[in-house]
């Protein structure tokens, strides 16, 4: 499968799953609206999709959210199957992604350093 098509599917799955989270269609109480899908990697044969989840909340909330998404993976896959027009909907695997939190920490450290040097 071409790289361009895989990238389009990655973005489409990221958009659709993010919309399900924000709209509250996933009824698992561990899945809150502050979870976001940061990246999707689909295997070349479309059998699996790895979704990376990040949050501004605590580590424990992120872990619980990922577990909630993993338990709702069948429902999410069914919803993707209804809206996407592909022959095979990939099996979903959710992983924690700490990049957003780490990025904010780096920006804060840079701002602190700039404030110290400016005084």
Biopython code that builds the backbone (N, CA, C, O; Angstrom):
import numpy as np
from Bio.PDB.StructureBuilder import StructureBuilder

atoms = [
    (1, "UNK", "N", (0.841, -1.167, 0.000)),
    (1, "UNK", "CA", (0.000, 0.000, 0.000)),
    (1, "UNK", "C", (0.890, 1.236, 0.000)),
    (1, "UNK", "O", (1.939, 1.257, 0.644)),
    (2, "UNK", "N", (0.474, 2.242, -0.710)),
    (2, "UNK", "CA", (1.301, 3.440, -0.844)),
    (2, "UNK", "C", (1.380, 4.203, 0.479)),
    (2, "UNK", "O", (0.468, 4.161, 1.305)),
    (3, "UNK", "N", (2.499, 4.896, 0.645)),
    (3, "UNK", "CA", (2.719, 5.691, 1.866)),
    (3, "UNK", "C", (1.660, 6.791, 1.998)),
    (3, "UNK", "O", (1.197, 7.094, 3.097)),
    (4, "UNK", "N", (1.294, 7.369, 0.880)),
    (4, "UNK", "CA", (0.303, 8.448, 0.903)),
    (4, "UNK", "C", (-1.031, 7.934, 1.449)),
    (4, "UNK", "O", (-1.661, 8.601, 2.269)),
    (5, "UNK", "N", (-1.460, 6.766, 1.005)),
    (5, "UNK", "CA", (-2.728, 6.215, 1.477)),
    (5, "UNK", "C", (-2.647, 5.851, 2.951)),
    (5, "UNK", "O", (-3.603, 6.072, 3.695)),
    (6, "UNK", "N", (-1.521, 5.296, 3.384)),
    (6, "UNK", "CA", (-1.363, 4.982, 4.802)),
    (6, "UNK", "C", (-1.434, 6.242, 5.660)),
    (6, "UNK", "O", (-2.058, 6.238, 6.721)),
    (7, "UNK", "N", (-0.802, 7.309, 5.206)),
    (7, "UNK", "CA", (-0.850, 8.574, 5.949)),
    (7, "UNK", "C", (-2.278, 9.112, 6.025)),
    (7, "UNK", "O", (-2.702, 9.603, 7.071)),
    (8, "UNK", "N", (-3.010, 9.023, 4.936)),
    (8, "UNK", "CA", (-4.409, 9.474, 4.938)),
    (8, "UNK", "C", (-5.233, 8.656, 5.925)),
    (8, "UNK", "O", (-6.048, 9.207, 6.665)),
    (9, "UNK", "N", (-5.022, 7.338, 5.935)),
    (9, "UNK", "CA", (-5.751, 6.490, 6.882)),
    (9, "UNK", "C", (-5.349, 6.790, 8.319)),
    (9, "UNK", "O", (-6.200, 6.798, 9.208)),
    (10, "UNK", "N", (-4.064, 7.035, 8.559)),
    (10, "UNK", "CA", (-3.611, 7.418, 9.902)),
    (10, "UNK", "C", (-4.353, 8.652, 10.393)),
    (10, "UNK", "O", (-4.868, 8.674, 11.510)),
    (11, "UNK", "N", (-4.404, 9.678, 9.552)),
    (11, "UNK", "CA", (-5.064, 10.930, 9.941)),
    (11, "UNK", "C", (-6.567, 10.748, 10.090)),
    (11, "UNK", "O", (-7.178, 11.345, 10.977)),
    (12, "UNK", "N", (-7.166, 9.934, 9.239)),
    (12, "UNK", "CA", (-8.603, 9.706, 9.327)),
    (12, "UNK", "C", (-8.959, 8.976, 10.618)),
    (12, "UNK", "O", (-9.921, 9.343, 11.292)),
    (13, "UNK", "N", (-8.196, 7.954, 10.963)),
    (13, "UNK", "CA", (-8.461, 7.227, 12.209)),
    (13, "UNK", "C", (-8.236, 8.127, 13.415)),
    (13, "UNK", "O", (-9.013, 8.091, 14.368)),
    (14, "UNK", "N", (-7.182, 8.934, 13.384)),
    (14, "UNK", "CA", (-6.913, 9.866, 14.478)),
    (14, "UNK", "C", (-8.083, 10.835, 14.652)),
    (14, "UNK", "O", (-8.509, 11.103, 15.776)),
    (15, "UNK", "N", (-8.591, 11.348, 13.560)),
    (15, "UNK", "CA", (-9.709, 12.295, 13.604)),
    (15, "UNK", "C", (-10.979, 11.631, 14.129)),
    (15, "UNK", "O", (-11.666, 12.196, 14.980)),
    (16, "UNK", "N", (-11.296, 10.442, 13.631)),
    (16, "UNK", "CA", (-12.536, 9.760, 14.010)),
    (16, "UNK", "C", (-12.517, 9.322, 15.477)),
    (16, "UNK", "O", (-13.507, 9.500, 16.186)),
    (17, "UNK", "N", (-11.406, 8.753, 15.933)),
    (17, "UNK", "CA", (-11.330, 8.311, 17.327)),
    (17, "UNK", "C", (-11.325, 9.525, 18.261)),
    (17, "UNK", "O", (-11.952, 9.498, 19.320)),
    (18, "UNK", "N", (-10.622, 10.580, 17.869)),
    (18, "UNK", "CA", (-10.644, 11.815, 18.668)),
    (18, "UNK", "C", (-12.045, 12.382, 18.795)),
    (18, "UNK", "O", (-12.431, 12.866, 19.859)),
    (19, "UNK", "N", (-12.807, 12.323, 17.710)),
    (19, "UNK", "CA", (-14.190, 12.815, 17.756)),
    (19, "UNK", "C", (-15.044, 11.951, 18.682)),
    (19, "UNK", "O", (-15.883, 12.477, 19.413)),
    (20, "UNK", "N", (-14.843, 10.649, 18.660)),
    (20, "UNK", "CA", (-15.599, 9.771, 19.561)),
    (20, "UNK", "C", (-15.304, 10.101, 21.022)),
    (20, "UNK", "O", (-16.201, 10.061, 21.864)),
    (21, "UNK", "N", (-14.044, 10.429, 21.319)),
    (21, "UNK", "CA", (-13.665, 10.762, 22.696)),
    (21, "UNK", "C", (-14.292, 12.093, 23.108)),
    (21, "UNK", "O", (-14.898, 12.196, 24.175)),
    (22, "UNK", "N", (-14.144, 13.095, 22.270)),
    (22, "UNK", "CA", (-14.634, 14.441, 22.615)),
    (22, "UNK", "C", (-16.161, 14.465, 22.720)),
    (22, "UNK", "O", (-16.711, 15.119, 23.606)),
    (23, "UNK", "N", (-16.837, 13.764, 21.831)),
    (23, "UNK", "CA", (-18.301, 13.757, 21.838)),
    (23, "UNK", "C", (-18.878, 12.894, 22.954)),
    (23, "UNK", "O", (-20.090, 12.901, 23.168)),
    (24, "UNK", "N", (-18.037, 12.150, 23.668)),
    (24, "UNK", "CA", (-18.498, 11.336, 24.786)),
    (24, "UNK", "C", (-19.238, 10.082, 24.362)),
    (24, "UNK", "O", (-20.050, 9.562, 25.127)),
    (25, "UNK", "N", (-18.980, 9.589, 23.172)),
    (25, "UNK", "CA", (-19.669, 8.391, 22.696)),
    (25, "UNK", "C", (-19.093, 7.117, 23.292)),
    (25, "UNK", "O", (-19.732, 6.066, 23.252)),
    (26, "UNK", "N", (-17.887, 7.205, 23.845)),
    (26, "UNK", "CA", (-17.290, 6.062, 24.528)),
    (26, "UNK", "C", (-17.737, 6.151, 25.978)),
    (26, "UNK", "O", (-17.345, 7.067, 26.700)),
    (27, "UNK", "N", (-18.549, 5.207, 26.399)),
    (27, "UNK", "CA", (-19.220, 5.296, 27.694)),
    (27, "UNK", "C", (-18.380, 4.824, 28.874)),
    (27, "UNK", "O", (-18.833, 4.908, 30.016)),
    (28, "UNK", "N", (-17.195, 4.342, 28.634)),
    (28, "UNK", "CA", (-16.329, 3.898, 29.725)),
    (28, "UNK", "C", (-15.975, 5.109, 30.592)),
    (28, "UNK", "O", (-15.493, 6.111, 30.064)),
    (29, "UNK", "N", (-16.202, 5.045, 31.909)),
    (29, "UNK", "CA", (-15.932, 6.208, 32.767)),
    (29, "UNK", "C", (-14.460, 6.588, 32.860)),
    (29, "UNK", "O", (-14.138, 7.702, 33.273)),
    (30, "UNK", "N", (-13.563, 5.684, 32.484)),
    (30, "UNK", "CA", (-12.134, 5.994, 32.523)),
    (30, "UNK", "C", (-11.709, 6.894, 31.367)),
    (30, "UNK", "O", (-10.657, 7.532, 31.421)),
    (31, "UNK", "N", (-12.529, 6.943, 30.325)),
    (31, "UNK", "CA", (-12.202, 7.742, 29.143)),
    (31, "UNK", "C", (-12.819, 9.117, 29.299)),
    (31, "UNK", "O", (-14.039, 9.271, 29.233)),
    (32, "UNK", "N", (-11.967, 10.126, 29.507)),
    (32, "UNK", "CA", (-12.444, 11.484, 29.694)),
    (32, "UNK", "C", (-12.165, 12.336, 28.468)),
    (32, "UNK", "O", (-11.418, 11.925, 27.580)),
    (33, "UNK", "N", (-12.755, 13.511, 28.417)),
    (33, "UNK", "CA", (-12.589, 14.389, 27.249)),
    (33, "UNK", "C", (-11.196, 15.004, 27.133)),
    (33, "UNK", "O", (-10.882, 15.624, 26.116)),
    (34, "UNK", "N", (-10.355, 14.844, 28.160)),
    (34, "UNK", "CA", (-9.016, 15.427, 28.115)),
    (34, "UNK", "C", (-7.978, 14.494, 27.502)),
    (34, "UNK", "O", (-6.792, 14.821, 27.468)),
    (35, "UNK", "N", (-8.415, 13.345, 27.022)),
    (35, "UNK", "CA", (-7.514, 12.441, 26.309)),
    (35, "UNK", "C", (-7.451, 12.876, 24.848)),
    (35, "UNK", "O", (-8.456, 13.295, 24.273)),
    (36, "UNK", "N", (-6.292, 12.776, 24.267)),
    (36, "UNK", "CA", (-6.174, 13.102, 22.843)),
    (36, "UNK", "C", (-5.303, 12.060, 22.154)),
    (36, "UNK", "O", (-4.354, 11.534, 22.736)),
    (37, "UNK", "N", (-5.643, 11.779, 20.915)),
    (37, "UNK", "CA", (-4.872, 10.847, 20.101)),
    (37, "UNK", "C", (-3.791, 11.668, 19.406)),
    (37, "UNK", "O", (-4.095, 12.522, 18.574)),
    (38, "UNK", "N", (-2.542, 11.411, 19.743)),
    (38, "UNK", "CA", (-1.452, 12.217, 19.192)),
    (38, "UNK", "C", (-0.887, 11.647, 17.905)),
    (38, "UNK", "O", (-0.388, 12.387, 17.057)),
    (39, "UNK", "N", (-0.966, 10.322, 17.758)),
    (39, "UNK", "CA", (-0.377, 9.706, 16.567)),
    (39, "UNK", "C", (-1.025, 8.357, 16.324)),
    (39, "UNK", "O", (-1.433, 7.675, 17.264)),
    (40, "UNK", "N", (-1.118, 7.975, 15.057)),
    (40, "UNK", "CA", (-1.621, 6.656, 14.674)),
    (40, "UNK", "C", (-0.623, 6.051, 13.698)),
    (40, "UNK", "O", (-0.181, 6.714, 12.760)),
    (41, "UNK", "N", (-0.272, 4.793, 13.924)),
    (41, "UNK", "CA", (0.604, 4.058, 13.017)),
    (41, "UNK", "C", (-0.109, 2.785, 12.598)),
    (41, "UNK", "O", (-0.323, 1.886, 13.411)),
    (42, "UNK", "N", (-0.474, 2.713, 11.327)),
    (42, "UNK", "CA", (-1.139, 1.529, 10.793)),
    (42, "UNK", "C", (-0.086, 0.626, 10.164)),
    (42, "UNK", "O", (0.834, 1.098, 9.496)),
    (43, "UNK", "N", (-0.233, -0.675, 10.386)),
    (43, "UNK", "CA", (0.681, -1.615, 9.738)),
    (43, "UNK", "C", (0.417, -1.610, 8.234)),
    (43, "UNK", "O", (-0.675, -1.258, 7.787)),
    (44, "UNK", "N", (1.405, -1.996, 7.476)),
    (44, "UNK", "CA", (1.300, -1.951, 6.016)),
    (44, "UNK", "C", (0.187, -2.834, 5.473)),
    (44, "UNK", "O", (-0.389, -2.535, 4.427)),
    (45, "UNK", "N", (-0.124, -3.933, 6.184)),
    (45, "UNK", "CA", (-1.189, -4.819, 5.717)),
    (45, "UNK", "C", (-2.553, -4.475, 6.319)),
    (45, "UNK", "O", (-3.512, -5.224, 6.135)),
    (46, "UNK", "N", (-2.650, -3.356, 7.030)),
    (46, "UNK", "CA", (-3.882, -2.844, 7.645)),
    (46, "UNK", "C", (-4.463, -3.779, 8.707)),
    (46, "UNK", "O", (-5.654, -3.698, 9.005)),
    (47, "UNK", "N", (-3.654, -4.656, 9.277)),
    (47, "UNK", "CA", (-4.191, -5.563, 10.278)),
    (47, "UNK", "C", (-4.226, -4.932, 11.676)),
    (47, "UNK", "O", (-5.096, -5.258, 12.484)),
    (48, "UNK", "N", (-3.285, -4.038, 11.953)),
    (48, "UNK", "CA", (-3.221, -3.388, 13.266)),
    (48, "UNK", "C", (-3.014, -1.891, 13.116)),
    (48, "UNK", "O", (-2.406, -1.413, 12.158)),
    (49, "UNK", "N", (-3.540, -1.166, 14.098)),
    (49, "UNK", "CA", (-3.279, 0.269, 14.193)),
    (49, "UNK", "C", (-2.882, 0.572, 15.628)),
    (49, "UNK", "O", (-3.623, 0.268, 16.563)),
    (50, "UNK", "N", (-1.723, 1.166, 15.797)),
    (50, "UNK", "CA", (-1.259, 1.589, 17.115)),
    (50, "UNK", "C", (-1.632, 3.050, 17.301)),
    (50, "UNK", "O", (-1.204, 3.905, 16.526)),
    (51, "UNK", "N", (-2.428, 3.341, 18.323)),
    (51, "UNK", "CA", (-2.872, 4.695, 18.618)),
    (51, "UNK", "C", (-2.181, 5.158, 19.889)),
    (51, "UNK", "O", (-2.198, 4.464, 20.905)),
    (52, "UNK", "N", (-1.575, 6.334, 19.825)),
    (52, "UNK", "CA", (-0.849, 6.890, 20.961)),
    (52, "UNK", "C", (-1.702, 7.975, 21.603)),
    (52, "UNK", "O", (-2.154, 8.910, 20.943)),
    (53, "UNK", "N", (-1.909, 7.824, 22.909)),
    (53, "UNK", "CA", (-2.835, 8.669, 23.654)),
    (53, "UNK", "C", (-2.054, 9.531, 24.630)),
    (53, "UNK", "O", (-1.148, 9.053, 25.312)),
    (54, "UNK", "N", (-2.414, 10.810, 24.691)),
    (54, "UNK", "CA", (-1.776, 11.726, 25.620)),
    (54, "UNK", "C", (-2.859, 12.485, 26.375)),
    (54, "UNK", "O", (-4.017, 12.524, 25.961)),
    (55, "UNK", "N", (-2.458, 13.089, 27.493)),
    (55, "UNK", "CA", (-3.401, 13.840, 28.309)),
    (55, "UNK", "C", (-2.653, 14.901, 29.103)),
    (55, "UNK", "O", (-1.459, 14.778, 29.375)),
    (56, "UNK", "N", (-3.387, 15.943, 29.464)),
    (56, "UNK", "CA", (-2.820, 16.991, 30.309)),
    (56, "UNK", "C", (-2.978, 16.634, 31.785)),
    (56, "UNK", "O", (-2.425, 17.300, 32.661)),
    (57, "UNK", "N", (-3.732, 15.586, 32.044)),
    (57, "UNK", "CA", (-4.003, 15.195, 33.417)),
    (57, "UNK", "C", (-2.859, 14.338, 33.957)),
    (57, "UNK", "O", (-1.825, 14.189, 33.306)),
    (58, "UNK", "N", (-3.049, 13.788, 35.129)),
    (58, "UNK", "CA", (-1.990, 13.039, 35.811)),
    (58, "UNK", "C", (-1.677, 11.723, 35.102)),
    (58, "UNK", "O", (-2.422, 11.264, 34.235)),
    (59, "UNK", "N", (-0.546, 11.132, 35.503)),
    (59, "UNK", "CA", (-0.114, 9.844, 34.937)),
    (59, "UNK", "C", (-1.155, 8.763, 35.185)),
    (59, "UNK", "O", (-1.447, 7.966, 34.293)),
    (60, "UNK", "N", (-1.714, 8.731, 36.382)),
    (60, "UNK", "CA", (-2.679, 7.683, 36.707)),
    (60, "UNK", "C", (-3.943, 7.821, 35.857)),
    (60, "UNK", "O", (-4.517, 6.819, 35.431)),
    (61, "UNK", "N", (-4.375, 9.053, 35.611)),
    (61, "UNK", "CA", (-5.555, 9.266, 34.760)),
    (61, "UNK", "C", (-5.272, 8.832, 33.324)),
    (61, "UNK", "O", (-6.144, 8.279, 32.654)),
    (62, "UNK", "N", (-4.058, 9.084, 32.857)),
    (62, "UNK", "CA", (-3.681, 8.670, 31.509)),
    (62, "UNK", "C", (-3.679, 7.147, 31.408)),
    (62, "UNK", "O", (-4.193, 6.589, 30.439)),
    (63, "UNK", "N", (-3.104, 6.476, 32.402)),
    (63, "UNK", "CA", (-3.076, 5.012, 32.388)),
    (63, "UNK", "C", (-4.485, 4.438, 32.401)),
    (63, "UNK", "O", (-4.786, 3.500, 31.662)),
    (64, "UNK", "N", (-5.352, 5.003, 33.245)),
    (64, "UNK", "CA", (-6.739, 4.544, 33.298)),
    (64, "UNK", "C", (-7.463, 4.823, 31.983)),
    (64, "UNK", "O", (-8.261, 4.006, 31.524)),
    (65, "UNK", "N", (-7.186, 5.964, 31.386)),
    (65, "UNK", "CA", (-7.814, 6.303, 30.109)),
    (65, "UNK", "C", (-7.405, 5.351, 29.003)),
    (65, "UNK", "O", (-8.232, 4.946, 28.187)),
    (66, "UNK", "N", (-6.121, 4.992, 28.974)),
    (66, "UNK", "CA", (-5.636, 4.049, 27.961)),
    (66, "UNK", "C", (-6.278, 2.682, 28.175)),
    (66, "UNK", "O", (-6.662, 2.021, 27.210)),
    (67, "UNK", "N", (-6.396, 2.254, 29.429)),
    (67, "UNK", "CA", (-7.072, 0.984, 29.715)),
    (67, "UNK", "C", (-8.540, 1.033, 29.298)),
    (67, "UNK", "O", (-9.074, 0.062, 28.763)),
    (68, "UNK", "N", (-9.183, 2.165, 29.546)),
    (68, "UNK", "CA", (-10.583, 2.322, 29.128)),
    (68, "UNK", "C", (-10.735, 2.283, 27.618)),
    (68, "UNK", "O", (-11.665, 1.666, 27.100)),
    (69, "UNK", "N", (-9.829, 2.938, 26.914)),
    (69, "UNK", "CA", (-9.876, 2.901, 25.452)),
    (69, "UNK", "C", (-9.613, 1.493, 24.930)),
    (69, "UNK", "O", (-10.242, 1.054, 23.967)),
    (70, "UNK", "N", (-8.678, 0.786, 25.570)),
    (70, "UNK", "CA", (-8.381, -0.573, 25.123)),
    (70, "UNK", "C", (-9.580, -1.487, 25.338)),
    (70, "UNK", "O", (-9.848, -2.363, 24.515)),
    (71, "UNK", "N", (-10.301, -1.289, 26.434)),
    (71, "UNK", "CA", (-11.473, -2.129, 26.671)),
    (71, "UNK", "C", (-12.619, -1.772, 25.731)),
    (71, "UNK", "O", (-13.479, -2.610, 25.458)),
    (72, "UNK", "N", (-12.639, -0.538, 25.233)),
    (72, "UNK", "CA", (-13.675, -0.108, 24.287)),
    (72, "UNK", "C", (-13.210, -0.239, 22.838)),
    (72, "UNK", "O", (-13.866, 0.272, 21.931)),
    (73, "UNK", "N", (-12.087, -0.917, 22.614)),
    (73, "UNK", "CA", (-11.519, -1.004, 21.264)),
    (73, "UNK", "C", (-12.480, -1.653, 20.276)),
    (73, "UNK", "O", (-12.537, -1.236, 19.120)),
    (74, "UNK", "N", (-13.225, -2.647, 20.695)),
    (74, "UNK", "CA", (-14.187, -3.289, 19.803)),
    (74, "UNK", "C", (-15.268, -2.325, 19.347)),
    (74, "UNK", "O", (-15.621, -2.291, 18.169)),
    (75, "UNK", "N", (-15.796, -1.537, 20.286)),
    (75, "UNK", "CA", (-16.806, -0.533, 19.942)),
    (75, "UNK", "C", (-16.229, 0.514, 19.004)),
    (75, "UNK", "O", (-16.866, 0.890, 18.020)),
    (76, "UNK", "N", (-15.023, 0.987, 19.305)),
    (76, "UNK", "CA", (-14.391, 2.015, 18.467)),
    (76, "UNK", "C", (-14.134, 1.464, 17.067)),
    (76, "UNK", "O", (-14.339, 2.156, 16.070)),
    (77, "UNK", "N", (-13.685, 0.222, 17.006)),
    (77, "UNK", "CA", (-13.436, -0.400, 15.703)),
    (77, "UNK", "C", (-14.740, -0.525, 14.913)),
    (77, "UNK", "O", (-14.751, -0.305, 13.702)),
    (78, "UNK", "N", (-15.825, -0.873, 15.579)),
    (78, "UNK", "CA", (-17.119, -0.963, 14.904)),
    (78, "UNK", "C", (-17.560, 0.400, 14.381)),
    (78, "UNK", "O", (-18.102, 0.498, 13.280)),
    (79, "UNK", "N", (-17.331, 1.454, 15.170)),
    (79, "UNK", "CA", (-17.692, 2.800, 14.721)),
    (79, "UNK", "C", (-16.852, 3.226, 13.518)),
    (79, "UNK", "O", (-17.361, 3.859, 12.594)),
    (80, "UNK", "N", (-15.566, 2.877, 13.534)),
    (80, "UNK", "CA", (-14.705, 3.182, 12.387)),
    (80, "UNK", "C", (-15.172, 2.428, 11.151)),
    (80, "UNK", "O", (-15.143, 2.963, 10.042)),
    (81, "UNK", "N", (-15.600, 1.193, 11.342)),
    (81, "UNK", "CA", (-16.070, 0.385, 10.226)),
    (81, "UNK", "C", (-17.309, 1.004, 9.586)),
    (81, "UNK", "O", (-17.495, 0.908, 8.373)),
    (82, "UNK", "N", (-18.157, 1.639, 10.395)),
    (82, "UNK", "CA", (-19.365, 2.278, 9.860)),
    (82, "UNK", "C", (-19.046, 3.529, 9.046)),
    (82, "UNK", "O", (-19.731, 3.822, 8.067)),
    (83, "UNK", "N", (-18.019, 4.262, 9.441)),
    (83, "UNK", "CA", (-17.756, 5.551, 8.806)),
    (83, "UNK", "C", (-16.670, 5.517, 7.737)),
    (83, "UNK", "O", (-16.641, 6.369, 6.850)),
    (84, "UNK", "N", (-15.781, 4.539, 7.821)),
    (84, "UNK", "CA", (-14.700, 4.461, 6.845)),
    (84, "UNK", "C", (-15.052, 3.430, 5.779)),
    (84, "UNK", "O", (-15.692, 2.419, 6.068)),
    (85, "UNK", "N", (-14.645, 3.684, 4.588)),
    (85, "UNK", "CA", (-14.973, 2.780, 3.495)),
    (85, "UNK", "C", (-13.731, 2.011, 3.064)),
    (85, "UNK", "O", (-13.191, 2.219, 1.978)),
    (86, "UNK", "N", (-13.291, 1.104, 3.959)),
    (86, "UNK", "CA", (-12.168, 0.240, 3.624)),
    (86, "UNK", "C", (-12.595, -1.198, 3.858)),
    (86, "UNK", "O", (-13.506, -1.468, 4.640)),
    (87, "UNK", "N", (-11.947, -2.093, 3.191)),
    (87, "UNK", "CA", (-12.320, -3.506, 3.237)),
    (87, "UNK", "C", (-12.095, -4.095, 4.624)),
    (87, "UNK", "O", (-12.930, -4.849, 5.125)),
    (88, "UNK", "N", (-10.985, -3.755, 5.235)),
    (88, "UNK", "CA", (-10.631, -4.330, 6.528)),
    (88, "UNK", "C", (-10.318, -3.211, 7.511)),
    (88, "UNK", "O", (-9.433, -2.391, 7.268)),
    (89, "UNK", "N", (-11.043, -3.181, 8.616)),
    (89, "UNK", "CA", (-10.758, -2.207, 9.668)),
    (89, "UNK", "C", (-9.692, -2.804, 10.580)),
    (89, "UNK", "O", (-9.851, -3.927, 11.058)),
    (90, "UNK", "N", (-8.608, -2.071, 10.828)),
    (90, "UNK", "CA", (-7.518, -2.639, 11.635)),
    (90, "UNK", "C", (-7.906, -2.827, 13.099)),
    (90, "UNK", "O", (-8.753, -2.105, 13.625)),
    (91, "UNK", "N", (-7.281, -3.798, 13.744)),
    (91, "UNK", "CA", (-7.429, -3.991, 15.187)),
    (91, "UNK", "C", (-6.699, -2.842, 15.873)),
    (91, "UNK", "O", (-5.601, -2.464, 15.466)),
    (92, "UNK", "N", (-7.305, -2.297, 16.899)),
    (92, "UNK", "CA", (-6.760, -1.108, 17.555)),
    (92, "UNK", "C", (-5.986, -1.490, 18.816)),
    (92, "UNK", "O", (-6.436, -2.304, 19.622)),
    (93, "UNK", "N", (-4.818, -0.884, 18.961)),
    (93, "UNK", "CA", (-3.992, -1.041, 20.161)),
    (93, "UNK", "C", (-3.641, 0.357, 20.649)),
    (93, "UNK", "O", (-3.141, 1.180, 19.883)),
    (94, "UNK", "N", (-3.903, 0.622, 21.920)),
    (94, "UNK", "CA", (-3.677, 1.942, 22.488)),
    (94, "UNK", "C", (-2.434, 1.941, 23.365)),
    (94, "UNK", "O", (-2.183, 0.990, 24.106)),
    (95, "UNK", "N", (-1.657, 3.022, 23.274)),
    (95, "UNK", "CA", (-0.416, 3.168, 24.032)),
    (95, "UNK", "C", (-0.366, 4.563, 24.646)),
    (95, "UNK", "O", (-0.944, 5.511, 24.115)),
    (96, "UNK", "N", (0.332, 4.672, 25.768)),
    (96, "UNK", "CA", (0.523, 5.981, 26.409)),
    (96, "UNK", "C", (1.557, 6.780, 25.635)),
    (96, "UNK", "O", (2.548, 6.236, 25.149)),
    (97, "UNK", "N", (1.310, 8.078, 25.529)),
    (97, "UNK", "CA", (2.250, 8.989, 24.875)),
    (97, "UNK", "C", (2.450, 10.173, 25.814)),
    (97, "UNK", "O", (1.499, 10.883, 26.140)),
    (98, "UNK", "N", (3.675, 10.379, 26.241)),
    (98, "UNK", "CA", (3.980, 11.440, 27.202)),
    (98, "UNK", "C", (4.550, 12.687, 26.528)),
    (98, "UNK", "O", (5.052, 13.577, 27.214)),
    (99, "UNK", "N", (4.485, 12.767, 25.223)),
    (99, "UNK", "CA", (5.149, 13.852, 24.501)),
    (99, "UNK", "C", (4.547, 15.227, 24.795)),
    (99, "UNK", "O", (5.292, 16.202, 24.893)),
    (100, "UNK", "N", (3.224, 15.334, 24.938)),
    (100, "UNK", "CA", (2.624, 16.645, 25.223)),
    (100, "UNK", "C", (3.100, 17.187, 26.562)),
    (100, "UNK", "O", (3.495, 18.347, 26.672)),
    (101, "UNK", "N", (3.058, 16.341, 27.568)),
    (101, "UNK", "CA", (3.472, 16.763, 28.908)),
    (101, "UNK", "C", (4.957, 17.128, 28.925)),
    (101, "UNK", "O", (5.350, 18.128, 29.526)),
    (102, "UNK", "N", (5.778, 16.312, 28.263)),
    (102, "UNK", "CA", (7.217, 16.594, 28.204)),
    (102, "UNK", "C", (7.483, 17.894, 27.448)),
    (102, "UNK", "O", (8.372, 18.658, 27.822)),
    (103, "UNK", "N", (6.723, 18.147, 26.395)),
    (103, "UNK", "CA", (6.884, 19.387, 25.639)),
    (103, "UNK", "C", (6.578, 20.612, 26.491)),
    (103, "UNK", "O", (7.305, 21.604, 26.437)),
    (104, "UNK", "N", (5.498, 20.549, 27.284)),
    (104, "UNK", "CA", (5.165, 21.669, 28.163)),
    (104, "UNK", "C", (6.232, 21.872, 29.233)),
    (104, "UNK", "O", (6.544, 23.006, 29.596)),
    (105, "UNK", "N", (6.788, 20.777, 29.735)),
    (105, "UNK", "CA", (7.844, 20.898, 30.744)),
    (105, "UNK", "C", (9.094, 21.551, 30.155)),
    (105, "UNK", "O", (9.735, 22.363, 30.822)),
    (106, "UNK", "N", (9.444, 21.213, 28.928)),
    (106, "UNK", "CA", (10.610, 21.809, 28.272)),
    (106, "UNK", "C", (10.389, 23.300, 28.047)),
    (106, "UNK", "O", (11.284, 24.110, 28.290)),
    (107, "UNK", "N", (9.186, 23.661, 27.578)),
    (107, "UNK", "CA", (8.883, 25.084, 27.358)),
    (107, "UNK", "C", (8.948, 25.847, 28.670)),
    (107, "UNK", "O", (9.458, 26.967, 28.710)),
    (108, "UNK", "N", (8.441, 25.257, 29.742)),
    (108, "UNK", "CA", (8.493, 25.922, 31.050)),
    (108, "UNK", "C", (9.932, 26.123, 31.508)),
    (108, "UNK", "O", (10.271, 27.179, 32.040)),
    (109, "UNK", "N", (10.786, 25.111, 31.304)),
    (109, "UNK", "CA", (12.191, 25.239, 31.687)),
    (109, "UNK", "C", (12.875, 26.339, 30.877)),
    (109, "UNK", "O", (13.667, 27.105, 31.426)),
    (110, "UNK", "N", (12.584, 26.426, 29.595)),
    (110, "UNK", "CA", (13.172, 27.467, 28.751)),
    (110, "UNK", "C", (12.710, 28.842, 29.208)),
    (110, "UNK", "O", (13.505, 29.780, 29.269)),
    (111, "UNK", "N", (11.414, 28.965, 29.533)),
    (111, "UNK", "CA", (10.905, 30.249, 30.028)),
    (111, "UNK", "C", (11.563, 30.623, 31.347)),
    (111, "UNK", "O", (11.888, 31.790, 31.569)),
    (112, "UNK", "N", (11.765, 29.635, 32.232)),
    (112, "UNK", "CA", (12.433, 29.897, 33.508)),
    (112, "UNK", "C", (13.876, 30.364, 33.302)),
    (112, "UNK", "O", (14.346, 31.283, 33.972)),
    (113, "UNK", "N", (14.572, 29.710, 32.359)),
    (113, "UNK", "CA", (15.948, 30.117, 32.058)),
    (113, "UNK", "C", (16.009, 31.533, 31.472)),
    (113, "UNK", "O", (16.893, 32.317, 31.816)),
    (114, "UNK", "N", (15.070, 31.844, 30.595)),
    (114, "UNK", "CA", (15.017, 33.187, 30.030)),
    (114, "UNK", "C", (14.700, 34.228, 31.094)),
    (114, "UNK", "O", (15.246, 35.331, 31.065)),
    (115, "UNK", "N", (13.827, 33.887, 32.027)),
    (115, "UNK", "CA", (13.496, 34.816, 33.104)),
    (115, "UNK", "C", (14.700, 35.041, 34.020)),
    (115, "UNK", "O", (14.934, 36.160, 34.477)),
    (116, "UNK", "N", (15.459, 33.982, 34.287)),
    (116, "UNK", "CA", (16.645, 34.114, 35.136)),
    (116, "UNK", "C", (17.739, 34.963, 34.454)),
    (116, "UNK", "O", (18.372, 35.799, 35.098)),
    (117, "UNK", "N", (17.946, 34.743, 33.180)),
    (117, "UNK", "CA", (19.008, 35.479, 32.476)),
    (117, "UNK", "C", (18.598, 36.932, 32.211)),
    (117, "UNK", "O", (19.462, 37.790, 32.030)),
    (118, "UNK", "N", (17.323, 37.209, 32.187)),
    (118, "UNK", "CA", (16.858, 38.577, 31.927)),
    (118, "UNK", "C", (16.878, 39.468, 33.155)),
    (118, "UNK", "O", (16.697, 40.680, 33.037)),
    (119, "UNK", "N", (17.092, 38.899, 34.319)),
    (119, "UNK", "CA", (17.051, 39.698, 35.544)),
    (119, "UNK", "C", (18.372, 40.343, 35.850)),
    (119, "UNK", "O", (18.496, 41.048, 36.851)),
]
sb = StructureBuilder()
sb.init_structure("model")
sb.init_model(0)
sb.init_chain("A")
sb.init_seg("    ")
for serial, (resi, resn, name, xyz) in enumerate(atoms, 1):
    if name == "N":
        sb.init_residue(resn, " ", resi, " ")
    sb.init_atom(name, np.array(xyz, "f"), 0.0, 1.0, " ", f" {name:<3s}", serial, name[0])
structure = sb.get_structure()
